[in-house]
Structures are given as structure tokens and as C-alpha cells.
Amino acid sequence: MSQVVAINGSPRMEKGITAPLLASFTQGMADAGANVELYYASALKVTPCSCGQMMCWYRTPGECCFRDDMQMLHSRLRTADILVLATPVYIPLPGAMQDVINRLCPLVEPLLETRHGRTRVRFRDDVHIRKIVLVSTGGWWERANFDTVVRIVEELAENNGVEFAGAVLRPHAFLMEEAGELTPDVRGVLQAARQAGRELITEGAMRQETLEMISRPLVSEAELRTWYNRLL
């Protein structure tokens, strides 16, 4: 059975629009037999990393000098096969999500090597993560608005010697809701997100056509720009 840890970085936690997209995706993983644990970055007590001496690498290998909820999360991540990072697009990430990512450093072995022309490291031997996947929502029309966030997660996977398993992206995601309720035409988006989760577990990868369905336009770019500009 695949063990999955999902971290929702939205400051609005279960009330944010990232939550239903992530819920559908992880439900698909559970449908396929995975065991999924969900954490909210904003609900965790996480001290921002400020240890420039890299104590978790050299003085107390594998152990952070700060004592907070990251010790619990480190323990869960060591046994996870797949890490799901879910976040809305900020500039580029919500602060709590960035703090969690920065505090993953104790899970990394400080043995530098060159891979494809870049200095890289690897997760420690007791960390079972083999895939990292991104689930993200954004407010603008085009998928290119996700490029920076996607690259952050790609780099996290590449730096630590594991597979970047892809990105589940929902642009102009606020249109998924109206008066606090999911809109009828978003049903297909959530069904596709659930399918992507099943595919990742059963096939080892998400199909491109499934990801395209999740990201499909809900309105034209011109309509969305007009809507935004009317708010000025």
C-alpha cells in the first residue's frame, strides 16, 4: 500500500478553493488503495528556519534544532512514498508553506554530487519518498502563471533525487465557487482530479489528457480580464 502525505499550504485551509481540488485528487489515490494523511501548513506550529550553520546537517545530523510540529511531520514523511504539496499561487508561495518546505532540510543527506551539471543532494536513507507531486490553484487565466510554483516543486524533487510526478493545475480557480458553493460546471474538473489521483497510484503517472481536463478554461481570457478590471 502506498503511503501518501499531503500538505495543504492554503492559509484558508479547508475553506480555500485549493481544498476541494486536493480532496478529489487524494480521494482518487485512496480509491486506488493508497493511505493518505493530510496536514495544513497554517495549522502546524513551524518556526521559520534561521540556522545558517546547517546544524541539522553537520552538528546534529537529521535533527532540527527547533522543537515544534515539524518533528511530527518529519516522522510521517520518513515513511511516506509520495509527497503531495498543494498550494494556491501567491508570490510565489504562502508563507507557512514556504516555512514547511525550508524545514525539510533535516531529511536531506549533505553529500554533494553533480547530476546533469547541477550540484544536488539526496534524501537520507531512512526517507522513503520517491515521488513529489504538485496540486495548485491560481487566479489568473493562463497556466503559465503556475510556472514559478511548478519549478519550485520540480527543483525540490530534483535536488533530493526523487521523481517530480507532475502538476495538477487549476487556473482561474475562484470560478469554481459561487456564493461559497461549487459551481455545476466544475464537476468534471473534480472528477478529472480524482482520476489523476487514481492514475498516479495504479499507473505510476498521470495521463496528460487527464491533466488537461483539470486545467480546461472555464471562461475566455478576455472575459476574465474584463471581470478583473471592473474591480478597479
Secondary structure, 3 states (H helix, E strand, C coil): CCEEEEEECCCCHHHCCHHHHHHHHHHHHHHCCCEEEEEEHHHCCCCCCCCCCCHHHHCCCCCCCCCCCHHHHHHHHHCCCEEEEEEECCCCCCHHHHHHHHCCHHHEEEEEEEECCEEEEEECCCCCCCEEEEEEECCCCCHHHHHHHHHHHHHHHHHCCCEEEEEEEECCHHHHEECCEECHHHHHHHHHHHHHHHHHHHCCCCCHHHHHHHHCCCCCHHHHHHHHHCCC
